Amino acid sequence: MAATCPCPVALPCGCTFRALLRARIRSVRAALPGGLPARARTAGRSADSRPRSDALMRNGHVLAASSIVAAGLGGFFWLLATRYYAVETVGRSYAALSAAMFLSTLGSLNLGDALVRFVPAAGRHTRSLVLRCYVISIGFSAAVAVGFLLLVPVVAPDLVFLRGPVLAVAFVAATAGYSVFVLQDGALTGTRRTGWVLGENAVFAVTKAVLLAACAVLAVSSGIMLAWAAAMLISIGLANVVLFRRAVPDHQAAGPADAEPPQRVLRWAGADYLGNLFSFASYSVVPLMVLAQLGPEGSAYYSLAFVIAETLFVATFSMGHSLVVEGARDPHRLAEYARRMLRHTGLLLAGAVVVIVAGAPLILGVFGPAYAEHGTTVLRLMALCALPVAVINVVIQMARVRRALPWMIGVRVASSAMVITLVAVLLPRYGLTGVGVAWLIAEYVLAAGLLLVLRGWLRTTDRTDTELTATAPTATAPTAMDRTAMDRTDGGEPA
């Protein structure tokens, strides 16, 4: 049976039971007089090639679901908070937790995405890679949090209460802990344990809601922050038990014994971190521009429309992490995986966009008639932006696998620059509709240009795969020289 299984991994492998059962049936039929007809053998090989591709889509769906579940249950947590606590308490708690998450994002140096990229091929170096990233991220996040507390009277006077001895220590610990929360998702994704990514996010969301209710019953004044922090600690503990007792040992055992340690991880993470900062700039600057031009009401209408549309963007990029994992594990099939990801996400997004465009007034009407009246058009325009995001997502994820650092930064710089410039031009004249049109023009123009790059990358990868297959007699995985050659292609950095 092992001889007929397509995986290069010794049994027990990651193939589904159905695929292995079909392989066993083919082996039995081949042993019969006359063997299998040529057509059946061809079909068998086609079926055999599915498990890896199925993992690409299956893990992608789980990661997308995880981001949607986290967003939905997170909203439910704040809905409960508004029922149990006064507006002032909710406002202060939300600001404090948002600051902790923002500072953690800055301090983590984007090492969570680095784990997604480098863990799949790290082999026996996986544990040390994850632990090093943990230490670096915790240290930088804690330092950033301390710096924020020192400057809080200047940058955020409403959060001065965080400078109390107990709350200050708790705030620094929460900021550092959230960086681990993000990194463990990257490590679990890199080891292909995406089910646990969904599970630990669900545990976090449900636990903090239960603890919030308990704190409200006990009349704990800081119950919102306490419930959030305690739930995060529980989720981190459970996820890391799974990660270091099961996921990492299994991943190291399945990897090649002679795997080299990942090289230039911090350089890669630095480039990706810089690109993410530009993406964050467009998400943060545009609401401030809307607030300055249209006031609090206009900002509220835009923010709600953006949150709904952003769910599609986040789900798309979360699903793209599966492309990074499978492409890093098997660079020879990167082009095939990219084509499947582009086609699949495009179809899924098309269906979601149709639903949002058609139902925008009903969706916003849940929040009040004013939202439906003023936000319907901008929501429809923002939802239409999800279609070009599918192209942008595949280009960024391929650039991550190929270590094409200029593309990892340049794509997001171009997107941010176009969005902010067009909003500055169109917002004063057309209001919220102008903001939606600005996003639409920027994303479609960028995607149209990237389609040319993407076509070239796919052809180059296919050609490289053919040449490597012709020159490498029986290799089942690329050698270090092959990986370096592929990484250098089209602006990629050497491994």
C-alpha positions in Angstrom: 0.0 0.0 0.0 2.9 2.4 0.8 4.1 1.8 -2.8 0.9 3.1 -4.2 0.4 6.0 -1.9 1.4 9.3 -3.6 2.8 10.9 -0.5 6.6 11.0 0.1 5.9 10.6 3.8 6.1 7.2 5.4 2.9 5.8 6.8 1.0 6.9 8.7 0.8 9.9 6.3 -1.6 12.7 5.9 -3.7 11.1 3.2 -7.5 10.8 3.7 -8.9 7.3 4.3 -10.8 7.4 1.0 -7.6 8.1 -0.9 -5.7 5.3 0.8 -8.7 2.9 0.3 -8.7 3.7 -3.4 -4.9 3.1 -3.5 -5.4 -0.3 -1.9 -8.2 -1.2 -4.4 -5.9 -0.2 -7.3 -3.0 -2.3 -6.0 -5.3 -5.4 -5.7 -6.7 -4.9 -9.2 -3.2 -4.4 -10.6 -2.2 -7.8 -9.1 -5.0 -9.6 -10.9 -4.4 -11.1 -14.4 -4.3 -8.4 -17.0 -3.7 -5.7 -14.3 -5.4 -2.3 -14.7 -6.2 -0.8 -18.1 -4.3 2.3 -19.1 -7.2 4.6 -18.6 -7.8 3.3 -15.1 -4.1 3.7 -14.3 -4.2 7.3 -15.5 -7.3 8.0 -13.5 -5.6 6.5 -10.5 -2.6 8.8 -10.8 -4.9 11.7 -11.1 -6.8 10.7 -7.9 -3.5 10.1 -6.2 -2.4 13.6 -6.7 -5.3 15.0 -4.8 -4.4 14.8 -1.1 -1.9 17.6 -1.2 -4.2 19.8 -3.3 -7.1 18.9 -1.0 -5.0 20.0 2.0 -4.5 23.4 0.3 -8.2 24.0 0.1 -9.2 22.3 3.3 -6.7 24.2 5.5 -7.5 27.4 3.6 -11.2 27.0 4.4 -10.5 26.3 8.1 -8.3 29.4 8.3 -10.9 31.6 6.6 -13.6 30.1 9.0 -11.3 30.9 11.9 -11.1 34.5 11.0 -14.8 34.8 10.5 -15.6 33.0 13.7 -13.2 35.3 15.6 -14.8 38.4 14.2 -18.3 37.2 14.8 -17.8 36.0 18.4 -15.6 39.1 19.1 -18.5 41.3 18.2 -20.8 39.2 20.4 -18.4 39.8 23.3 -18.7 43.6 23.0 -22.4 43.3 22.6 -22.6 41.6 26.0 -20.2 44.2 27.4 -22.7 47.0 26.4 -25.4 45.1 28.2 -23.5 44.5 31.5 -21.4 47.7 31.8 -21.8 51.5 31.5 -20.8 53.2 28.3 -17.8 54.9 30.0 -16.5 51.6 31.2 -16.9 49.9 27.8 -15.2 52.8 26.1 -12.2 52.8 28.4 -11.9 49.0 28.2 -12.2 48.9 24.5 -9.5 51.6 24.1 -7.2 49.8 26.5 -7.5 46.4 24.8 -7.2 48.0 21.3 -4.0 49.7 22.4 -2.7 46.4 23.8 -3.4 44.6 20.5 -2.0 47.4 18.4 1.2 47.5 20.5 1.5 43.7 20.3 1.2 43.9 16.5 4.1 46.4 16.4 6.2 44.5 18.9 5.7 41.0 17.3 7.7 42.1 14.2 5.3 40.0 12.1 7.0 36.8 13.2 3.7 35.0 13.2 3.6 35.2 9.3 7.3 34.2 9.4 6.4 31.0 11.2 3.8 30.3 8.5 6.5 30.7 5.9 9.4 28.9 7.5 8.0 26.2 9.8 6.8 23.9 6.9 10.4 23.3 5.8 12.1 23.7 9.1 12.1 20.0 9.9 14.1 19.2 13.1 14.7 22.9 13.7 11.0 23.7 14.2 11.0 23.8 18.0 14.0 26.1 18.2 12.6 28.4 15.5 9.2 28.7 17.3 10.8 29.3 20.7 13.2 32.0 19.3 10.3 33.8 17.7 8.4 33.6 21.0 11.3 35.1 23.0 11.9 37.9 20.4 8.2 38.8 20.1 7.6 38.8 23.9 10.6 41.0 24.5 9.8 43.6 21.9 6.1 43.7 22.7 6.8 44.2 26.4 9.2 47.0 25.6 6.7 48.7 23.3 4.1 48.5 26.0 6.4 50.0 28.7 7.2 52.8 26.3 3.5 53.4 25.7 2.8 53.6 29.4 5.5 56.2 29.9 4.0 58.3 27.1 0.4 57.7 27.9 -0.3 61.2 29.5 0.7 62.7 26.1 -0.6 60.2 23.5 -3.7 58.9 25.3 -4.7 60.9 28.4 -7.9 58.9 28.8 -5.8 55.8 29.5 -3.8 57.2 32.4 -5.6 54.8 34.7 -3.4 52.1 33.2 -0.3 53.5 35.0 -1.4 52.1 38.3 1.0 49.4 39.6 -1.3 46.5 39.2 -2.9 47.6 35.9 0.5 48.6 34.4 1.9 45.1 35.0 -1.3 43.5 33.7 -1.2 45.7 30.6 2.4 44.8 29.7 1.7 41.1 30.3 -1.4 41.3 28.2 0.5 43.0 25.3 3.3 40.4 25.4 0.8 37.6 25.8 -1.2 38.6 22.8 1.9 38.4 20.7 2.2 34.8 21.7 -1.5 34.3 20.9 -0.8 35.5 17.3 2.5 33.5 17.0 0.9 30.2 18.0 -1.6 30.6 15.2 1.3 30.9 12.8 3.1 27.9 14.2 0.0 25.7 14.2 -0.7 26.8 10.6 2.9 26.0 9.6 2.5 22.5 11.0 -0.8 22.1 9.2 -2.8 21.9 12.4 -5.3 24.5 11.2 -8.2 22.8 13.1 -6.5 23.9 16.3 -6.3 27.5 15.0 -10.1 27.5 14.7 -10.4 25.6 18.0 -8.3 28.0 20.1 -9.9 31.1 18.6 -13.3 29.6 19.4 -12.2 28.7 23.0 -10.9 32.3 23.4 -14.1 33.8 22.2 -16.5 31.6 24.2 -14.4 31.7 27.4 -14.2 35.5 27.5 -17.9 35.7 27.0 -18.6 33.3 29.9 -16.1 35.1 32.2 -17.6 38.5 31.3 -21.0 37.3 32.4 -19.4 35.9 35.7 -17.6 39.2 36.3 -20.9 41.1 35.7 -22.7 39.0 38.2 -19.9 39.5 40.8 -19.9 43.3 40.0 -16.2 43.3 39.1 -15.6 46.9 37.8 -12.7 45.9 35.5 -14.5 42.7 34.3 -14.2 43.4 30.6 -10.4 43.5 30.7 -10.1 40.7 33.3 -12.4 38.4 31.2 -10.4 39.1 28.0 -7.0 38.6 29.7 -8.0 35.4 31.5 -9.5 33.9 28.4 -6.4 34.7 26.4 -4.2 32.9 29.0 -6.4 29.8 28.9 -6.3 29.7 25.1 -2.5 30.2 25.0 -2.0 27.4 27.5 -4.2 24.9 25.6 -2.8 25.8 22.2 0.8 25.5 23.3 0.2 22.1 24.9 -1.0 20.9 21.6 1.7 22.7 19.7 4.7 21.5 21.7 3.5 18.0 22.7 1.9 16.9 19.4 2.2 19.3 16.4 5.9 20.1 16.6 7.2 16.6 17.5 5.1 15.1 14.7 6.2 17.7 12.3 9.9 17.2 13.2 9.6 13.5 12.9 8.0 13.7 9.4 10.6 16.2 8.1 13.9 15.3 6.6 16.7 14.5 9.1 19.2 16.6 7.2 17.0 19.7 7.0 19.0 22.9 7.3 17.9 25.6 9.7 15.9 28.5 8.1 18.1 31.3 6.9 17.5 35.1 7.0 14.2 34.8 8.8 14.4 38.2 10.4 15.2 39.8 7.0 12.1 38.2 5.5 10.0 39.2 8.5 11.3 42.7 8.4 10.3 43.1 4.8 6.8 41.6 5.4 6.5 43.7 8.5 7.1 46.9 6.6 4.6 45.9 4.0 2.0 45.2 6.7 2.6 48.7 8.1 1.6 50.3 4.8 -1.6 48.1 4.7 -2.3 49.2 8.2 -1.8 52.8 7.2 -4.6 52.7 4.6 -6.9 51.0 7.1 -6.2 53.7 9.7 -5.7 56.9 7.8 -8.8 56.7 5.7 -11.2 56.7 8.8 -9.4 59.7 10.2 -9.8 61.5 6.8 -13.6 60.6 6.8 -13.9 61.8 10.4 -12.2 65.2 9.7 -14.3 65.7 6.5 -17.7 64.3 7.4 -17.8 64.3 11.2 -18.7 61.5 13.7 -21.8 60.5 11.8 -20.1 60.0 8.5 -17.3 58.2 10.3 -19.8 55.8 11.9 -21.5 55.0 8.5 -18.1 54.4 6.8 -16.7 52.4 9.7 -19.6 49.9 9.8 -19.4 49.4 6.0 -15.7 48.9 6.1 -15.9 46.4 9.0 -18.4 44.3 7.0 -16.3 44.4 3.8 -13.1 43.9 5.7 -14.4 40.5 6.8 -14.0 39.3 3.2 -10.5 40.8 2.9 -9.3 39.1 6.2 -10.9 35.8 5.3 -9.1 35.9 1.8 -5.7 36.6 3.3 -6.2 34.0 6.0 -7.0 31.5 3.4 -3.9 32.5 1.5 -1.7 31.3 4.4 -2.5 27.8 3.2 -0.9 28.6 -0.1 2.3 29.8 1.8 2.4 26.5 3.8 1.9 24.2 0.9 4.2 26.2 -1.4 6.9 26.2 1.2 6.6 22.4 1.7 6.6 21.7 -2.1 8.0 24.6 -4.1 7.7 22.6 -7.3 3.9 22.8 -7.2 3.6 26.5 -6.2 2.2 27.4 -9.6 -0.4 24.7 -9.4 -1.4 25.7 -5.9 -1.6 29.4 -6.9 -3.9 28.7 -9.8 -6.2 26.7 -7.6 -6.2 29.3 -4.9 -7.0 32.1 -7.3 -9.8 30.2 -9.0 -11.3 29.0 -5.7 -11.2 32.2 -3.8 -12.4 34.1 -6.8 -15.5 31.9 -7.0 -16.2 32.1 -3.2 -15.8 35.9 -3.1 -18.0 36.3 -6.2 -20.8 34.6 -4.3 -20.2 36.6 -1.1 -20.1 39.9 -3.1 -23.4 39.2 -4.8 -25.0 38.5 -1.4 -23.7 41.7 0.2 -24.4 43.9 -2.9 -28.0 42.6 -3.1 -28.6 42.7 0.7 -26.7 45.8 1.7 -29.8 47.8 2.8 -31.1 44.9 4.8 -27.7 44.2 6.4 -27.2 47.8 7.4 -30.9 48.2 8.4 -30.2 45.9 11.4 -28.1 48.7 12.9 -30.7 51.4 12.1 -32.4 53.1 9.2 -29.8 55.9 9.1 -27.0 53.3 8.4 -29.0 51.8 5.6 -29.7 55.2 4.1 -26.2 56.6 4.2 -24.0 53.5 4.1 -25.6 51.2 1.4 -23.6 52.7 -1.5 -20.2 52.7 0.1 -20.8 49.1 1.4 -21.6 47.9 -2.1 -18.5 49.6 -3.5 -16.3 48.2 -0.7 -17.7 44.7 -1.2 -16.8 44.9 -4.9 -13.2 45.5 -3.9 -13.1 41.9 -2.6 -12.8 40.5 -6.2 -9.4 42.1 -7.0 -8.2 41.3 -3.5 -8.2 37.6 -4.6 -5.5 38.5 -7.2 -3.5 40.7 -4.8 -3.6 38.0 -2.2 -2.1 35.3 -4.5 0.6 37.7 -5.6 1.6 38.5 -2.0 1.5 34.9 -0.9 3.6 33.8 -3.8 6.1 36.6 -3.1 6.3 35.3 0.5 7.1 31.8 -0.7 9.6 33.0 -3.3 11.2 35.4 -0.8 10.6 38.2 -3.4 11.1 41.0 -0.8 10.6 44.0 -3.1 7.2 42.6 -4.2 6.3 41.8 -0.6 6.7 45.5 0.2 5.9 47.2 -3.1 2.4 45.7 -3.6 1.2 47.0 -0.3 3.0 50.4 -0.7 1.3 50.9 -4.1 -2.2 49.9 -2.7 -1.9 52.2 0.3 -0.6 55.2 -1.7 -3.3 54.9 -4.3 -6.1 54.5 -1.8 -5.1 57.4 0.4 -4.4 59.7 -2.6 -7.7 58.9 -4.3 -9.7 59.3 -1.1 -8.0 62.8 -0.6 -9.2 63.8 -4.1 -12.7 62.2 -4.1 -13.9 62.5 -0.5 -14.4 66.3 -0.4 -16.5 66.3 -3.6 -18.5 63.0 -3.4 -18.5 62.2 0.3 -18.8 58.5 1.3 -19.5 57.5 -2.3 -16.1 59.0 -3.2 -14.4 56.9 -0.6 -15.9 53.7 -2.0 -15.0 54.7 -5.5 -11.4 55.5 -4.4 -11.1 52.0 -2.9 -12.6 50.4 -6.0 -10.3 52.2 -8.5 -7.2 51.5 -6.4 -7.8 47.8 -6.0 -8.9 47.1 -9.6 -6.0 49.1 -11.1 -3.5 47.4 -8.9 -5.0 43.9 -9.6 -5.0 44.5 -13.3 -1.3 45.3 -13.2 -0.5 42.4 -11.0 -2.2 40.0 -13.3 0.6 40.5 -15.8 3.2 39.8 -13.1 1.2 36.8 -11.9 1.1 35.3 -15.4 4.8 35.7 -15.7 5.5 34.1 -12.3 3.3 31.1 -13.1 5.0 30.5 -16.4 8.4 30.9 -14.8 7.6 28.5 -12.0 6.2 26.0 -14.5 9.3 26.2 -16.6 11.6 25.9 -13.6 9.6 22.9 -12.4 9.9 21.2 -15.8 13.7 21.8 -16.0 14.2 20.6 -12.4 12.1 17.5 -13.1 14.2 16.7 -16.2 17.5 17.1 -14.5 16.7 15.6 -11.1 16.3 11.8 -11.7 14.3 10.5 -8.7 14.2 13.4 -6.2 10.9 13.7 -4.3 11.7 17.1 -2.8 13.8 20.1 -4.1 17.4 20.2 -3.0 19.0 23.2 -1.4 20.4 24.3 -4.8 16.9 23.9 -6.4 15.3 26.0 -3.7 17.9 28.7 -4.1 17.4 28.8 -7.8 13.7 29.2 -7.4 14.1 31.8 -4.7 16.3 33.9 -7.0 13.7 33.9 -9.8 12.0 37.3 -10.6 13.5 39.3 -7.9 13.5 36.8 -5.1 16.2 36.9 -2.4 18.5 34.0 -2.1 17.7 31.5 0.7 
